[in-house]
Amino acid sequence: MKSKSAISRFFTFVRDVRQEIDKVTWPSRKEVTITSIVVVVMAIIAALFFSVVDTASYKVVHSIIGR
């Protein structure tokens, strides 16, 4: 049995990758924009939340310690 050469396997791999990429459903520009905005807004909300929790815990700990 004759095995395929490395070059032949490489081109087979590239062909298979192209076939799989053709099957992908790519998001529209509008979907990407909306999703990106949601991610940025959620990151800002999370940052504000953790900032408030951090400040509150800092004040509680310092009031207990008395410094």
Backbone as numpy.savetxt, mean C-alpha at the origin, in Angstrom:
# Nx Ny Nz CAx CAy CAz Cx Cy Cz
14.81 -37.14 -23.67 13.96 -35.95 -23.67 14.85 -34.71 -23.67
14.54 -33.80 -24.55 15.33 -32.61 -24.72 14.71 -31.47 -23.90
15.49 -30.85 -23.02 14.96 -29.74 -22.23 15.12 -28.44 -23.00
14.27 -27.48 -22.65 14.32 -26.18 -23.32 15.55 -25.41 -22.86
16.07 -24.60 -23.75 17.22 -23.78 -23.38 16.76 -22.63 -22.49
17.69 -22.00 -21.84 17.37 -20.88 -20.94 16.73 -19.74 -21.71
17.19 -19.48 -22.90 16.63 -18.40 -23.71 15.19 -18.71 -24.09
14.93 -19.95 -24.47 13.57 -20.36 -24.83 12.63 -20.24 -23.63
13.09 -20.65 -22.45 12.28 -20.54 -21.24 12.02 -19.07 -20.89
13.03 -18.22 -21.11 12.87 -16.81 -20.83 11.77 -16.21 -21.70
11.81 -16.48 -23.01 10.80 -15.93 -23.91 9.42 -16.51 -23.62
9.35 -17.75 -23.20 8.08 -18.35 -22.80 7.54 -17.62 -21.57
8.42 -17.34 -20.62 8.03 -16.59 -19.41 7.50 -15.21 -19.77
8.20 -14.49 -20.64 7.78 -13.14 -21.05 6.42 -13.20 -21.73
6.20 -14.18 -22.59 4.92 -14.33 -23.27 3.80 -14.60 -22.26
4.06 -15.46 -21.29 3.06 -15.77 -20.27 2.74 -14.54 -19.42
3.76 -13.76 -19.09 3.54 -12.54 -18.31 2.67 -11.57 -19.09
2.94 -11.40 -20.36 2.12 -10.49 -21.18 0.66 -10.95 -21.25
0.45 -12.26 -21.35 -0.91 -12.80 -21.38 -1.63 -12.52 -20.06
-0.92 -12.66 -18.94 -1.53 -12.40 -17.64 -1.82 -10.91 -17.45
-0.92 -10.05 -17.92 -1.14 -8.60 -17.80 -2.38 -8.18 -18.60
-2.61 -8.82 -19.72 -3.80 -8.51 -20.52 -5.09 -8.85 -19.78
-5.04 -9.77 -18.83 -6.22 -10.18 -18.07 -6.53 -9.24 -16.90
-5.58 -8.38 -16.55 -5.74 -7.50 -15.39 -6.75 -6.41 -15.70
-7.63 -6.14 -14.73 -8.57 -5.03 -14.85 -7.96 -3.84 -14.14
-7.49 -2.87 -14.90 -6.81 -1.72 -14.35 -7.83 -0.68 -13.90
-7.60 -0.01 -12.76 -8.54 1.01 -12.30 -8.45 2.25 -13.19
-9.56 2.96 -13.24 -9.58 4.19 -14.04 -8.85 5.30 -13.28
-8.56 6.38 -13.97 -7.90 7.53 -13.34 -8.74 8.07 -12.21
-10.06 8.10 -12.41 -10.97 8.61 -11.37 -10.92 7.73 -10.12
-10.92 6.41 -10.31 -10.84 5.49 -9.16 -9.54 5.66 -8.39
-8.44 5.82 -9.12 -7.14 6.00 -8.47 -7.12 7.32 -7.70
-7.66 8.37 -8.28 -7.70 9.68 -7.62 -8.52 9.62 -6.34
-9.70 9.04 -6.42 -10.58 8.95 -5.24 -9.93 8.10 -4.15
-9.36 6.98 -4.52 -8.71 6.11 -3.55 -7.52 6.81 -2.91
-6.76 7.54 -3.68 -5.61 8.27 -3.14 -6.05 9.34 -2.15
-7.12 10.05 -2.48 -7.64 11.08 -1.58 -8.11 10.45 -0.27
-8.81 9.32 -0.37 -9.29 8.62 0.84 -8.10 8.21 1.71
-7.04 7.70 1.11 -5.86 7.28 1.87 -5.22 8.47 2.57
-5.08 9.59 1.88 -4.47 10.78 2.49 -5.33 11.29 3.63
-6.65 11.37 3.43 -7.55 11.85 4.48 -7.50 10.92 5.69
-7.52 9.61 5.48 -7.46 8.67 6.59 -6.13 8.76 7.33
-5.05 9.01 6.61 -3.74 9.17 7.26 -3.73 10.42 8.13
-4.34 11.50 7.66 -4.42 12.73 8.45 -5.27 12.50 9.69
-6.41 11.83 9.53 -7.28 11.53 10.68 -6.54 10.67 11.70
-5.83 9.65 11.24 -5.08 8.78 12.15 -3.99 9.58 12.86
-3.30 10.45 12.14 -2.24 11.26 12.76 -2.83 12.18 13.84
-3.97 12.80 13.55 -4.61 13.66 14.55 -5.06 12.86 15.76
-5.65 11.70 15.53 -6.11 10.85 16.63 -4.95 10.46 17.53
-3.86 9.97 16.93 -2.73 9.53 17.74 -2.03 10.71 18.42
-2.08 11.86 17.80 -1.52 13.05 18.44 -2.32 13.41 19.69
-3.64 13.36 19.61 -4.49 13.65 20.76 -4.28 12.61 21.86
-4.25 11.33 21.50 -4.04 10.26 22.48 -2.67 10.41 23.13
-1.65 10.71 22.35 -0.30 10.87 22.89 -0.24 12.05 23.86
-0.84 13.16 23.48 -0.83 14.34 24.36 -1.59 14.06 25.65
-2.73 13.41 25.54 -3.53 13.10 26.73 -2.78 12.13 27.65
-2.17 11.11 27.08 -1.44 10.15 27.92 -0.21 10.82 28.55
0.43 11.72 27.83 1.56 12.47 28.37 1.13 13.28 29.59
0.00 13.98 29.47 -0.48 14.81 30.58 -0.90 13.94 31.77
-1.53 12.81 31.52 -1.95 11.92 32.61 -0.73 11.38 33.34
0.25 10.90 32.61 1.44 10.34 33.23 2.19 11.41 34.02
2.33 12.60 33.46 3.03 13.67 34.16 2.26 14.20 35.36
0.95 14.12 35.33 0.19 14.53 36.52 0.33 13.49 37.63
0.48 12.21 37.27 0.67 11.15 38.25 2.07 11.24 38.84
3.06 11.42 37.99 4.46 11.48 38.44 4.72 12.77 39.20
4.10 13.84 38.76 4.24 15.12 39.45 5.41 15.97 38.98
5.85 15.77 37.76 6.94 16.58 37.24 6.44 17.74 36.45
